[in-house]
């Protein structure tokens, strides 16, 4: 059974930001999974919210996407009061 996030709206925005970053990098789920040494299903599960990423996994994903993990999280948090760009 998946673990429910303590802050579901924040979790949804983080997942959306990671998914958008993957699209911006022009990567398919299978491409990202290969970079991470994961199965494509694992990427799908966190993108659909079926599975939550641990902090170290979040960092690994952002680095595989060529995105600053702190910068991406800051953008997400800044969007709490008015929506993401």
C-alpha positions as a Python dict, from the first residue, in 0.01 Angstrom:
ca = {
    (1, 'X'): (0, 0, 0),
    (2, 'X'): (145, 342, -93),
    (3, 'X'): (227, 584, 183),
    (4, 'X'): (14, 898, 183),
    (5, 'X'): (219, 1216, 185),
    (6, 'X'): (181, 1443, 486),
    (7, 'X'): (127, 1735, 249),
    (8, 'X'): (-50, 1592, -57),
    (9, 'X'): (-68, 1924, -245),
    (10, 'X'): (305, 1981, -202),
    (11, 'X'): (380, 1625, -308),
    (12, 'X'): (166, 1672, -621),
    (13, 'X'): (353, 1992, -711),
    (14, 'X'): (691, 1825, -663),
    (15, 'X'): (587, 1535, -888),
    (16, 'X'): (452, 1778, -1148),
    (17, 'X'): (779, 1974, -1143),
    (18, 'X'): (985, 1657, -1185),
    (19, 'X'): (764, 1538, -1469),
    (20, 'X'): (784, 1878, -1640),
    (21, 'X'): (1163, 1876, -1601),
    (22, 'X'): (1175, 1532, -1764),
    (23, 'X'): (963, 1658, -2054),
    (24, 'X'): (1183, 1970, -2085),
    (25, 'X'): (1486, 1741, -2103),
    (26, 'X'): (1307, 1554, -2384),
    (27, 'X'): (1341, 1226, -2199),
    (28, 'X'): (1095, 940, -2189),
    (29, 'X'): (1038, 761, -1862),
    (30, 'X'): (1247, 471, -1990),
    (31, 'X'): (1535, 709, -2073),
    (32, 'X'): (1533, 858, -1724),
    (33, 'X'): (1507, 513, -1568),
    (34, 'X'): (1810, 398, -1766),
    (35, 'X'): (2012, 697, -1643),
    (36, 'X'): (1916, 610, -1286),
    (37, 'X'): (1960, 234, -1315),
    (38, 'X'): (1592, 190, -1228),
    (39, 'X'): (1306, 20, -1406),
    (40, 'X'): (1069, 238, -1608),
    (41, 'X'): (782, 127, -1387),
    (42, 'X'): (950, 293, -1088),
    (43, 'X'): (953, 628, -1268),
    (44, 'X'): (591, 577, -1370),
    (45, 'X'): (488, 497, -1013),
    (46, 'X'): (631, 815, -867),
    (47, 'X'): (500, 1028, -1154),
    (48, 'X'): (148, 895, -1104),
    (49, 'X'): (170, 937, -727),
    (50, 'X'): (154, 566, -659),
    (51, 'X'): (493, 584, -489),
    (52, 'X'): (672, 860, -303),
    (53, 'X'): (1037, 939, -358),
    (54, 'X'): (1278, 948, -67),
    (55, 'X'): (1497, 1259, -44),
    (56, 'X'): (1800, 1079, -188),
    (57, 'X'): (1588, 952, -478),
    (58, 'X'): (1456, 1304, -543),
    (59, 'X'): (1815, 1430, -560),
    (60, 'X'): (1914, 1144, -793),
    (61, 'X'): (1622, 1220, -1026),
    (62, 'X'): (1697, 1592, -1044),
    (63, 'X'): (2064, 1528, -1110),
    (64, 'X'): (1979, 1275, -1382),
    (65, 'X'): (1762, 1546, -1537),
    (66, 'X'): (2038, 1807, -1510),
    (67, 'X'): (1830, 2016, -1268),
    (68, 'X'): (1941, 2170, -939),
    (69, 'X'): (1746, 1986, -665),
    (70, 'X'): (1742, 2285, -430),
    (71, 'X'): (1643, 2525, -708),
    (72, 'X'): (1357, 2304, -824),
    (73, 'X'): (1225, 2265, -471),
    (74, 'X'): (1251, 2642, -418),
    (75, 'X'): (1042, 2698, -732),
    (76, 'X'): (782, 2454, -606),
    (77, 'X'): (769, 2618, -264),
    (78, 'X'): (753, 2966, -416),
    (79, 'X'): (454, 2847, -615),
    (80, 'X'): (258, 2764, -300),
    (81, 'X'): (115, 3117, -279),
    (82, 'X'): (36, 3170, -644),
    (83, 'X'): (88, 2864, -858),
    (84, 'X'): (395, 2746, -1047),
    (85, 'X'): (518, 2913, -1362),
}
